[in-house]
Amino acid sequence: MFIMQREAIIALAVGGALLATIGNFLDVKGLLIGHKSAQVIRKSGYAVSWLSVAFFIAVGLFQ
């Protein structure tokens, strides 16, 4: 399964970190979008990062 490959898990972690960072930057600076939209972007980044952690653990348990 593609999502269980090391490169995909790393890409999820990096992508989630970027989303969380961008969401936080937009929220603090108040640029381009509102507070709620920035929170959604930031929380989506956290969710993607935690998803990569879950896949990392699953790969370790099942292989």
LOVEXPA-955124 format. One record per residue: residue in one letter; residue number from 1; x, y, z of N, C-alpha, C in turn; chain. Coordinates in Angstrom, 1 decimal. Layout:
N
+--------+-----+--------+--------+--------+--------+--------+--------+--------+--------+--------+--------+
! residu ! num !     nu !     nv !     nw !    cau !    cav !    caw !     cu !     cv !     cw ! chaine !
+--------+-----+--------+--------+--------+--------+--------+--------+--------+--------+--------+--------+
!      A ! NUM !      X !      Y !      Z !      X !      Y !      Z !      X !      Y !      Z !      A !
...
+--------+-----+--------+--------+--------+--------+--------+--------+--------+--------+--------+--------+
END
This chain:
63
+--------+-----+--------+--------+--------+--------+--------+--------+--------+--------+--------+--------+
! residu ! num !     nu !     nv !     nw !    cau !    cav !    caw !     cu !     cv !     cw ! chaine !
+--------+-----+--------+--------+--------+--------+--------+--------+--------+--------+--------+--------+
!      M !   1 !    0.8 !   -1.2 !    0.0 !    0.0 !    0.0 !    0.0 !    0.9 !    1.2 !    0.0 !      A !
!      F !   2 !    0.6 !    2.2 !   -0.9 !    1.4 !    3.4 !   -1.1 !    1.6 !    4.2 !    0.2 !      A !
!      I !   3 !    0.5 !    4.4 !    0.9 !    0.5 !    5.3 !    2.1 !    1.3 !    4.8 !    3.2 !      A !
!      M !   4 !    1.6 !    3.5 !    3.2 !    2.4 !    2.9 !    4.2 !    3.9 !    2.9 !    3.9 !      A !
!      Q !   5 !    4.3 !    3.5 !    2.8 !    5.7 !    3.6 !    2.5 !    6.4 !    4.7 !    3.2 !      A !
!      R !   6 !    7.6 !    4.6 !    3.5 !    8.4 !    5.6 !    4.3 !    8.3 !    7.0 !    3.7 !      A !
!      E !   7 !    8.5 !    7.1 !    2.4 !    8.5 !    8.4 !    1.7 !    7.1 !    9.1 !    1.9 !      A !
!      A !   8 !    6.0 !    8.3 !    1.8 !    4.7 !    8.9 !    1.9 !    4.4 !    9.4 !    3.3 !      A !
!      I !   9 !    4.9 !    8.6 !    4.3 !    4.7 !    9.0 !    5.7 !    5.5 !   10.3 !    6.0 !      A !
!      I !  10 !    6.7 !   10.4 !    5.5 !    7.5 !   11.6 !    5.7 !    6.9 !   12.8 !    5.0 !      A !
!      A !  11 !    6.3 !   12.5 !    3.8 !    5.7 !   13.6 !    3.0 !    4.4 !   14.1 !    3.8 !      A !
!      L !  12 !    3.7 !   13.2 !    4.4 !    2.5 !   13.6 !    5.2 !    3.0 !   14.5 !    6.4 !      A !
!      A !  13 !    4.1 !   14.0 !    7.1 !    4.6 !   14.8 !    8.2 !    5.0 !   16.2 !    7.8 !      A !
!      V !  14 !    5.8 !   16.3 !    6.8 !    6.3 !   17.6 !    6.3 !    5.1 !   18.5 !    5.8 !      A !
!      G !  15 !    4.2 !   17.9 !    5.1 !    3.0 !   18.6 !    4.6 !    2.2 !   19.1 !    5.8 !      A !
!      G !  16 !    2.0 !   18.3 !    6.8 !    1.2 !   18.7 !    7.9 !    1.9 !   19.8 !    8.7 !      A !
!      A !  17 !    3.2 !   19.7 !    8.8 !    3.9 !   20.8 !    9.5 !    3.8 !   22.1 !    8.7 !      A !
!      L !  18 !    3.9 !   22.0 !    7.4 !    3.8 !   23.2 !    6.6 !    2.4 !   23.9 !    6.7 !      A !
!      L !  19 !    1.4 !   23.0 !    6.7 !    0.0 !   23.5 !    6.8 !   -0.2 !   24.2 !    8.2 !      A !
!      A !  20 !    0.3 !   23.6 !    9.2 !    0.2 !   24.1 !   10.6 !    0.9 !   25.5 !   10.7 !      A !
!      T !  21 !    2.1 !   25.5 !   10.1 !    2.9 !   26.7 !   10.1 !    2.3 !   27.9 !    9.4 !      A !
!      I !  22 !    1.8 !   27.5 !    8.2 !    1.1 !   28.6 !    7.3 !   -0.2 !   29.1 !    8.0 !      A !
!      G !  23 !   -0.9 !   28.1 !    8.6 !   -2.1 !   28.5 !    9.3 !   -1.8 !   29.4 !   10.5 !      A !
!      N !  24 !   -0.8 !   29.1 !   11.2 !   -0.4 !   29.9 !   12.4 !    0.1 !   31.3 !   11.9 !      A !
!      F !  25 !    0.9 !   31.3 !   10.9 !    1.4 !   32.6 !   10.3 !    0.2 !   33.5 !    9.9 !      A !
!      L !  26 !   -0.8 !   32.9 !    9.2 !   -1.9 !   33.7 !    8.7 !   -2.8 !   34.2 !    9.9 !      A !
!      D !  27 !   -2.9 !   33.4 !   10.9 !   -3.7 !   33.8 !   12.1 !   -3.0 !   34.9 !   12.8 !      A !
!      V !  28 !   -1.7 !   34.8 !   13.1 !   -1.0 !   35.8 !   13.8 !   -0.9 !   37.1 !   13.1 !      A !
!      K !  29 !   -0.6 !   37.0 !   11.8 !   -0.5 !   38.3 !   11.0 !   -1.8 !   38.8 !   10.6 !      A !
!      G !  30 !   -2.8 !   38.0 !   10.6 !   -4.1 !   38.5 !   10.1 !   -4.2 !   38.8 !    8.6 !      A !
!      L !  31 !   -3.4 !   38.1 !    7.9 !   -3.3 !   38.3 !    6.4 !   -4.3 !   37.5 !    5.7 !      A !
!      L !  32 !   -4.9 !   38.1 !    4.6 !   -5.6 !   37.4 !    3.6 !   -6.9 !   36.8 !    4.0 !      A !
!      I !  33 !   -6.9 !   36.1 !    5.1 !   -8.1 !   35.3 !    5.6 !   -8.4 !   35.7 !    7.0 !      A !
!      G !  34 !   -9.6 !   35.2 !    7.4 !  -10.1 !   35.5 !    8.8 !   -9.5 !   34.5 !    9.8 !      A !
!      H !  35 !   -9.8 !   34.8 !   11.0 !   -9.3 !   34.0 !   12.1 !   -9.8 !   32.5 !   12.1 !      A !
!      K !  36 !  -11.0 !   32.3 !   11.8 !  -11.6 !   31.0 !   11.7 !  -11.0 !   30.2 !   10.6 !      A !
!      S !  37 !  -10.8 !   30.8 !    9.4 !  -10.2 !   30.1 !    8.3 !   -8.7 !   29.7 !    8.6 !      A !
!      A !  38 !   -8.0 !   30.6 !    9.3 !   -6.6 !   30.2 !    9.7 !   -6.6 !   29.1 !   10.7 !      A !
!      Q !  39 !   -7.6 !   29.1 !   11.6 !   -7.6 !   28.0 !   12.5 !   -7.9 !   26.7 !   11.9 !      A !
!      V !  40 !   -8.8 !   26.7 !   10.9 !   -9.1 !   25.4 !   10.1 !   -7.8 !   24.9 !    9.4 !      A !
!      I !  41 !   -7.1 !   25.8 !    8.8 !   -5.8 !   25.4 !    8.1 !   -4.8 !   24.9 !    9.1 !      A !
!      R !  42 !   -4.7 !   25.5 !   10.3 !   -3.7 !   25.1 !   11.3 !   -4.1 !   23.7 !   11.9 !      A !
!      K !  43 !   -5.4 !   23.5 !   12.2 !   -5.9 !   22.3 !   12.7 !   -5.8 !   21.1 !   11.7 !      A !
!      S !  44 !   -6.0 !   21.5 !   10.4 !   -5.8 !   20.5 !    9.4 !   -4.4 !   20.0 !    9.3 !      A !
!      G !  45 !   -3.5 !   20.9 !    9.5 !   -2.0 !   20.6 !    9.5 !   -1.7 !   19.7 !   10.7 !      A !
!      Y !  46 !   -2.3 !   19.9 !   11.8 !   -2.1 !   19.1 !   13.0 !   -2.7 !   17.7 !   12.7 !      A !
!      A !  47 !   -3.8 !   17.6 !   12.1 !   -4.5 !   16.3 !   11.8 !   -3.6 !   15.5 !   10.8 !      A !
!      V !  48 !   -3.1 !   16.2 !    9.8 !   -2.3 !   15.5 !    8.8 !   -1.0 !   15.0 !    9.5 !      A !
!      S !  49 !   -0.4 !   15.8 !   10.4 !    0.8 !   15.3 !   11.1 !    0.5 !   14.1 !   12.0 !      A !
!      W !  50 !   -0.6 !   14.2 !   12.7 !   -1.0 !   13.0 !   13.6 !   -1.3 !   11.8 !   12.7 !      A !
!      L !  51 !   -1.9 !   12.0 !   11.6 !   -2.1 !   10.9 !   10.7 !   -0.8 !   10.2 !   10.3 !      A !
!      S !  52 !    0.2 !   11.0 !   10.0 !    1.5 !   10.4 !    9.6 !    2.1 !    9.6 !   10.8 !      A !
!      V !  53 !    1.9 !   10.1 !   12.0 !    2.3 !    9.4 !   13.2 !    1.6 !    8.1 !   13.3 !      A !
!      A !  54 !    0.3 !    8.1 !   13.1 !   -0.5 !    6.8 !   13.2 !    0.0 !    5.8 !   12.1 !      A !
!      F !  55 !    0.3 !    6.3 !   10.9 !    0.8 !    5.4 !    9.9 !    2.1 !    4.9 !   10.2 !      A !
!      F !  56 !    3.0 !    5.7 !   10.8 !    4.3 !    5.3 !   11.2 !    4.2 !    4.2 !   12.3 !      A !
!      I !  57 !    3.3 !    4.3 !   13.2 !    3.1 !    3.3 !   14.3 !    2.6 !    2.0 !   13.7 !      A !
!      A !  58 !    1.6 !    2.2 !   12.8 !    1.0 !    1.0 !   12.1 !    2.0 !    0.2 !   11.3 !      A !
!      V !  59 !    2.9 !    0.9 !   10.6 !    3.9 !    0.2 !    9.8 !    4.8 !   -0.5 !   10.8 !      A !
!      G !  60 !    5.2 !    0.1 !   11.9 !    6.0 !   -0.6 !   12.9 !    5.4 !   -1.8 !   13.5 !      A !
!      L !  61 !    4.1 !   -1.8 !   13.7 !    3.4 !   -2.9 !   14.3 !    3.1 !   -4.0 !   13.4 !      A !
!      F !  62 !    2.9 !   -3.7 !   12.1 !    2.4 !   -4.7 !   11.2 !    3.5 !   -5.3 !   10.3 !      A !
!      Q !  63 !    4.7 !   -4.8 !   10.4 !    5.8 !   -5.3 !    9.6 !    6.9 !   -5.9 !   10.4 !      A !
+--------+-----+--------+--------+--------+--------+--------+--------+--------+--------+--------+--------+
END
